[in-house]
């Protein structure tokens, strides 16, 4: 009796062990984001199509929000046995991860055909020290969105072309009682704060870092831009909850018709036109991000692109690279173009795609020449945290804008030495 | 005679061996999962380790620790952590005792109350944080809805936009989550108190306040000690609820010391500085525990 039980359990154990070894032939683990860019549903069908093409490869897709992605990556790919084979990496993390040796150098795998057709402005995203660590996927930047119905109700015909004009239009809307807080921003103490501050800074002819890699945002232009931010909060033109918001909160507020103006990534456009997600279907318009009056800049945005990479210690590097290539391939980017801008120049002229995305494609072409990149240094995350704090101190009124920015610059100089 | 004592000594020495053999697996596990990380953490904290430069790990002695002592952000976060700990643990203890006393009165429905009170404690901290984040939301939060319908505010407020208010609201969420634990421990302790003492006190003419102050509270001291140590240690390393509700903002208003440690280690990848910081946190907690021990664990209750 006892012996029987032992025999049975040994057989079962061997069976389970055998199955677990043979069953997981080649499973690629893939980590991406549920926020901007393609939705999990879209990713799921892309992955299913990939598996049809490569029946011997299994793909396990995982999703996290943008603000959790960095720490998830750090804890899961820094070890000798990375938990993911293919990962989504933000523009600003590439220097850090590449220097730490976590990403596969794919410079030699990039074909001349990729080199020539992918936008030249997209390559710096995945490049560190002249080596490539993946392929660009999400060619994104901040866009200016407005609610046309609210604009018309306020008796206005054109969206603002300067920030001063925006303030005037917002005042009209507020006075007419059309909307309590006309402008909403993702100004929580997160990276999105930097992504909306940079357009204001450059829109006033300020700069983040000099060419020589020194912080320079405490110039009079920088102080003016920050003072403007503080003023719109104080006057109730910007939603006071902005300083707790991320991009999704901004999208929700705008989609409820509780804001007339906002800045956000491109994914928001088609979502505001989805009746399941939005109360303002058909009312959203995109126009060039304003600049300040008297500034040389006509507009300014920020390059917020991301790329896919293979982890350096992945067991299935070849298969993982196939997946990366597939995820950003022309066919996939054309078929799933609702929440992304394709990285391929040839697609910008594709008549079918232009017919599919009549708004976002031209908006990209119009705004992209004014996009600025954040400093590409491995210490960027620490720098960003310092600037976020400085802006927040000014917004919360604990420091004057000038004081906050000067302190931030001296902190950053300490790190860079 | 000689033979007897030899056998006896033999067994005694063998018992020693058996005892060690029995403890060994557990001790080994402890060394691996507690001892090794502590030692490796101390080693890390004495070196300039950054994952950005994985192959340079120069020895820097106590420089990592000392740098923090000169850093105003560090002291501000210590202050915030202390505020969070004192206010949340203080209110949790007071509320916990009050609710435990209420349950102990065994009024109608006390069994139901005793079961229901556990629910907040059973909710995972991250879920609790997300829930309160929605409650506090400036555009569709339940708190705004409630205060609005009571006529206490005339328009929706951005509750988490002010650094100090944000801290207090995080504390409120923590109190809601953790008070049940205090209730649980205190009501168990209350149930074990002998009725005879209270009868004697009543006969001697003690008011209920007097019998609470002079009988209940001193007898609850061991249970209170356990709760205080447990909750203080937990509150001092609070992280998840802050990560979910405010992410350290606004303007670092909720940047507690564990969050700073997280930023150093996992955002900036400065493992050396992160290790030094977590070492400092542990030292703080150890001191606190010792203070409690001295204050509350007096001989008459031991």
Interface residues (C-beta under 8 A of the other chain):
Chain A: X67 X70 X71 X74 X75 X78 X96 X99 X100 X101 X180 X188 X189 X190 X239 X240 X241 X242 X243 X244 X249 X252 X253 X256 X258 X378 X379 X381 X382 X385 X388 X389 X392 X393 X395 X396 X398
Chain B: X51 X52 X53 X54 X137 X138 X139 X140 X155 X158 X160 X161 X162 X163 X166 X246 X247 X248 X249 X250 X251 X252 X253 X262 X263 X266 X267 X268 X269 X270
